[in-house]
């Protein structure tokens, strides 16, 4: 079934039934999770809501993000980790689930003004919260992050973080710092993590990555000089791998894998 999503802030021409992206922390409620059509669909949320946000319309039906109090047992339903849900949902529905999770997390984490401490109120005309005392505006948090695949002839520089699943190697990545361009962040991150220089840096693509709120900017670059000297605080291992003998790679849904596949 093809899906078409339109983002909206205020619901218009509501129909009786809606799609419900129901979360407890990073666990998403799905029905019959071996099938593609696994989202709750009906007149009301299948779980009691601590907070709820309207997201837009999916195939002309309203879409809501819901944070539930606890992962209650429901007939023919199960709670699936957001990362694992991609295999069931596919790209379009996973992207909406990611949006839902990030908005719920933002709402939960920003209940009070960070400047004066007063309670924040949701704004009706934009996706934001406002302090009624000092008028500070707080928007959903998005953290820009760069990721770069470095090649040297038919070799790829891949590394692993201590946080990766065992055996997995990926491209180098890091957050953009205040005052940096994305390109400057790539050069700095590569120097900090493996102590090499790059050239011919080219932007390829971007991806929203809800773990927890990253916006990934993907690049491919060519090796220029230097020997790998890893930062042990960030990198567990880093090596040059021939394209004919690559290690286990990140999941197909990730921008890292998309960069690798594009180069191959």
C-alpha positions in Angstrom: 0.0 0.0 0.0 1.5 3.4 -1.0 1.6 6.0 1.7 1.4 9.8 1.3 2.0 12.0 4.3 1.3 15.8 4.6 2.6 17.6 7.6 0.1 19.9 9.4 0.0 21.7 12.7 -3.7 22.2 13.1 -6.2 19.5 12.1 -8.6 20.3 9.3 -11.5 18.3 7.9 -10.9 15.5 10.5 -12.3 12.0 9.7 -13.5 9.6 12.3 -10.5 7.2 12.2 -6.8 8.2 12.7 -3.4 6.6 12.7 -1.7 6.4 16.1 2.0 6.4 16.8 2.0 5.3 20.4 5.3 5.3 22.4 6.6 4.4 25.8 10.1 5.8 25.7 11.5 4.4 22.5 9.0 1.5 22.2 6.4 1.8 19.5 3.0 0.0 19.7 2.4 -2.1 16.6 -0.3 -4.7 15.7 0.6 -7.9 14.0 4.2 -6.7 13.6 5.1 -9.3 11.0 2.9 -7.4 8.5 3.5 -4.0 6.8 0.1 -2.6 7.9 0.9 -2.7 11.6 0.0 0.8 12.9 -3.0 1.3 15.2 -5.9 2.8 13.3 -9.2 3.9 14.8 -11.2 6.5 16.5 -9.1 6.7 19.7 -5.6 6.0 21.0 -5.3 2.4 22.0 -3.4 3.5 25.1 -4.0 6.2 27.7 -2.1 9.3 26.6 0.3 11.3 28.8 0.7 13.7 25.9 -0.6 13.8 22.4 0.3 15.8 19.3 -1.3 16.1 15.9 1.2 15.5 13.1 -0.7 15.8 9.8 -2.5 13.4 7.4 -1.5 10.0 6.1 -3.5 9.1 3.1 -6.0 11.8 4.2 -6.4 10.3 7.7 -5.2 12.2 10.8 -2.0 11.1 12.4 -1.2 11.5 16.1 1.8 11.0 18.2 1.0 9.7 21.7 3.2 9.1 24.8 1.6 6.4 26.9 2.1 5.9 30.6 3.2 2.3 30.5 3.6 -0.5 27.9 0.2 -2.1 28.6 -0.6 -5.5 27.2 -3.0 -5.2 24.3 -4.6 -8.1 22.2 -2.6 -8.9 19.0 -0.1 -6.0 19.8 3.5 -5.7 20.8 6.0 -3.0 21.7 8.8 -2.7 19.2 12.0 -0.6 19.5 11.9 2.4 17.1 15.1 1.3 15.4 13.8 -2.2 14.9 10.4 -0.9 13.6 11.9 0.2 10.3 11.9 -3.4 9.1 8.1 -3.5 9.6 7.1 0.0 8.7 9.3 0.9 5.7 10.8 4.3 5.0 7.7 6.5 4.9 6.1 5.2 8.1 9.4 5.0 9.9 10.1 8.7 9.0 6.7 9.6 10.6 7.4 7.5 13.6 10.8 9.3 13.9 9.0 12.7 13.8 6.5 11.5 16.4 9.2 10.3 18.8 11.2 13.5 18.5 8.2 15.8 19.1 7.1 13.7 22.1 10.6 13.8 23.5 10.9 17.5 23.0 7.5 18.1 24.8 8.5 15.9 27.7 11.9 17.4 28.2 10.8 21.1 27.9 8.1 21.6 30.5 9.7 24.7 32.1 11.5 27.7 30.8 15.2 27.4 30.8 15.6 31.1 31.4 13.2 32.0 34.2 11.8 28.6 35.3 8.1 29.3 34.5 5.9 26.6 32.9 6.0 26.5 29.1 2.8 26.6 27.0 2.3 25.0 23.6 1.8 27.6 20.8 -1.2 27.2 18.6 0.2 28.7 15.4 3.6 26.9 15.2 5.5 23.9 16.5 6.9 25.6 19.6 6.5 26.3 23.2 6.4 29.7 24.8 7.1 31.1 28.3 4.3 33.5 29.2 6.5 35.3 31.7 9.7 36.1 29.8 8.4 35.2 26.3 11.2 32.7 25.5 10.4 30.5 22.5 11.5 26.8 22.5 11.4 24.8 19.3 11.9 21.1 18.8 15.6 20.3 19.2 17.5 19.3 16.1 21.2 18.5 16.4 23.2 18.9 13.1 25.7 16.0 12.7 28.1 15.3 9.8 29.1 11.9 8.6 31.8 11.2 6.0 32.9 8.2 4.0 36.7 8.5 3.2 38.2 6.5 0.3 41.7 5.8 -0.8 41.6 4.1 -4.2 39.5 1.0 -3.7 39.8 1.2 0.1 37.3 2.7 2.6 38.2 4.1 6.0 35.7 2.6 8.5 35.7 2.7 12.2 33.7 1.5 15.1 32.5 3.2 18.3 32.3 1.3 21.6 28.5 1.9 21.3 28.1 -0.1 18.1 26.8 -3.6 17.9 29.6 -6.1 18.0 31.6 -6.3 14.8 29.9 -3.3 13.0 32.1 -0.7 11.3 30.8 2.6 9.9 31.8 6.0 8.5 33.2 8.7 10.8 30.6 11.1 12.3 30.3 13.9 14.8 28.3 16.9 15.8 28.6 20.4 14.3 30.0 22.9 16.8 28.8 26.5 17.2 30.3 28.8 14.5 31.2 25.9 12.1 30.1 25.1 8.6 29.2 21.5 7.9 32.4 21.2 5.8 34.6 22.6 8.6 33.0 20.1 11.0 33.9 17.2 8.7 37.6 18.2 8.5 37.8 18.8 12.3 36.1 15.5 13.2 38.3 13.5 10.9 41.4 15.1 12.4 40.2 14.6 16.0 39.1 11.0 15.5 41.8 9.5 13.2 44.4 12.2 12.7 44.3 12.2 8.9 43.7 14.9 6.2 41.1 14.7 3.5 40.4 16.4 0.1 37.7 16.6 -2.5 35.0 16.7 0.1 31.5 16.4 -1.5 28.0 16.6 0.0 25.8 13.6 -0.9 22.6 13.5 1.1 20.9 14.1 4.5 18.8 12.1 6.9 16.8 12.8 10.0 18.0 10.4 12.6 15.9 10.2 15.8 18.5 8.8 18.1 17.8 11.1 19.8 17.4 14.2 17.6 20.2 14.2 15.0 20.0 15.7 11.5 22.7 13.9 9.5 24.6 15.6 6.7 26.4 13.0 4.6 29.6 13.5 2.7 32.2 11.5 0.7 35.8 12.6 0.7 39.2 11.4 -0.6 42.2 10.6 1.6 44.9 13.2 1.4 47.6 12.4 3.9 48.5 11.0 7.4 48.4 7.7 9.2 45.5 6.5 11.3 45.9 7.4 15.0 42.5 6.9 16.6 41.1 8.9 19.5 40.5 6.1 22.1 37.7 8.0 23.8 35.7 8.0 20.6 37.0 5.2 18.3 37.5 1.6 19.4 39.1 0.6 16.0 39.7 2.2 12.6 41.1 0.6 9.5 41.3 0.7 5.7 39.1 -2.0 4.2 39.3 -3.2 0.6 35.9 -2.9 -1.1 36.2 -6.6 -1.8 36.6 -7.5 1.9 34.3 -5.2 3.9 33.4 -5.8 7.5 29.8 -6.0 8.8 28.2 -2.7 8.0 25.4 -0.6 9.4 21.7 -1.4 8.6 20.4 -0.4 5.2 18.2 2.3 6.7 21.2 4.3 7.9 22.9 7.2 6.0 26.2 5.5 6.6 25.1 2.5 4.6 23.7 4.7 1.9 27.0 6.5 1.5 28.9 3.1 1.3 26.4 1.8 -1.2 26.7 4.9 -3.3 30.5 4.6 -3.4 30.4 0.9 -4.3 
